[in-house]
Amino acid sequence: MTIEVTRVEDAGRYELTVDGVLAGVAEFRPRSGRIVFTHTEVAEAFEGRGLGSTLAREAIADAVARGETIVPLCPFIADYLRRTEVPGADVEWPAA
């Protein structure tokens, strides 16, 4: 099984593919040095395999590598960041 996560700037999302098939997306809005994650979804046919966590891990790692401040509006990304130590991550938590 080949899993890839790719940032698609024009679509404002990270795409997760499994053997070339689109399996999930993490949508974002770029904002002056920030990346605002708004929604993450894994297709029903691919649920239960940990692919959501793979998508979150890779998208966040890419944002960190780019030097972007992460703003987790998406509940899934926020939960991932709460339970996972991400070295170098600069997180701007939204006001409650």
C-alpha positions in Angstrom: 0.0 0.0 0.0 1.5 3.4 -1.1 0.4 6.3 1.0 1.2 9.9 0.0 0.3 13.3 1.4 0.7 16.2 -1.0 0.1 20.0 -0.5 -2.1 21.3 -3.3 -1.8 25.1 -2.9 -4.4 26.0 -5.6 -7.0 23.9 -3.8 -6.0 25.0 -0.3 -5.6 21.5 1.0 -3.4 18.5 1.7 -4.5 15.4 -0.2 -3.9 11.9 1.1 -3.8 9.2 -1.5 -3.7 5.5 -1.1 -2.4 3.6 -4.1 -3.2 6.7 -6.2 -6.8 7.0 -5.0 -7.8 10.2 -3.1 -8.6 9.0 0.4 -8.7 12.2 2.5 -8.1 15.9 2.7 -7.0 18.5 5.2 -8.3 21.9 4.1 -6.5 25.1 5.0 -6.3 28.8 4.4 -2.9 30.5 4.1 -2.7 33.7 6.1 0.5 35.8 6.3 2.9 33.3 7.8 0.0 31.2 9.2 -1.8 28.1 8.0 -5.4 27.9 9.3 -6.6 24.3 9.2 -10.4 24.4 8.7 -11.5 20.8 7.9 -10.1 17.3 7.7 -11.9 14.3 6.3 -11.1 10.7 5.3 -13.4 8.9 2.9 -15.6 6.3 4.5 -14.0 3.5 2.5 -10.7 4.3 4.2 -11.8 4.9 7.8 -10.4 2.9 10.7 -6.9 2.6 9.3 -5.2 5.5 11.1 -5.1 7.5 7.8 -6.5 10.6 9.4 -3.6 10.7 11.8 -1.2 10.1 9.0 -2.7 13.0 7.1 -2.6 15.3 10.2 1.0 14.3 11.0 2.3 14.9 7.4 0.4 18.2 6.9 1.6 19.6 10.2 5.2 18.5 9.6 5.1 20.3 6.2 3.7 23.4 7.8 6.4 23.3 10.5 9.1 22.8 7.8 7.7 25.9 5.9 7.9 27.9 9.1 4.2 28.5 9.3 2.3 29.2 12.5 -0.5 26.6 12.8 -4.0 27.7 13.6 -6.1 24.6 14.3 -9.8 25.6 13.7 -10.4 22.0 12.6 -11.3 19.9 15.6 -9.4 16.8 14.2 -6.2 18.8 13.8 -6.6 20.5 17.2 -7.1 17.1 18.8 -4.0 15.7 17.1 -2.0 18.6 18.3 -3.2 18.3 21.9 -2.2 14.6 22.1 0.9 14.6 20.0 4.2 16.4 20.6 5.3 18.1 17.4 8.9 19.4 17.6 9.2 22.9 16.3 5.5 23.5 15.9 4.3 27.1 16.6 0.6 26.8 17.4 -1.8 29.7 17.7 -4.8 28.3 19.5 -8.0 30.1 18.5 -9.9 31.9 21.3 -12.7 29.8 22.8 
